[in-house]
Amino acid sequence: MKTSFLIVLGIALGFGIIGYFVFKETEKISQSSQHKNEAVLLHRLELLPDVPDALKTTDVAQDGRLLYLTSCERCHGTQAQGGGKGHEKGPNLTDNYWLHGNGDFNSIKLIIMDGLEGTAMPGWKNRLQDDDIAKIAVYIRLLQGTTPPNAALPQGRKID
């Protein structure tokens, strides 16, 4: 009986030790993948000449994503593909077609701040801080040129 207990205990400890090392390897791979994703994100930020250098950080982009999801997703969709979930169907923000402004950082920021009269787009300057609005604008700029599934058809004029 004592021998059986020791064998079971040895097997359990062995699996525990193996599990620990497998977990650590998985954690290393996950961190490596995260570093690659951050490097890609930083590279994409560097390619946006209209975005102020101080806003070209992964933290700004990640904060912008969270703010976008809580403030913009309802009308513009999870991936800014347009259509949204609510009764207001915002346009696709990922393509090169714009109904208002020219799709650059400043025009996006102004539209978010002031809204668009005669449309369902509200102004957010009384609901969000200026730096939060800037973070959302950075995130939207990062999404431009992506091709999310089920994207709304282009609207407005093409911006090159």
Secondary structure by P-SEA (a helix, b strand, c coil): caaaaaaaaaaaaaaaaaaaaaaaaaaaaaaaaaaaaaaaaaaaaaaccccccccccaaaaaaaaaaaaaccccccccccccccccccccccccccccccccccaaaaaaaaaccccccccccccccccaaaaaaaaaaaaaaccccccccccccccccc
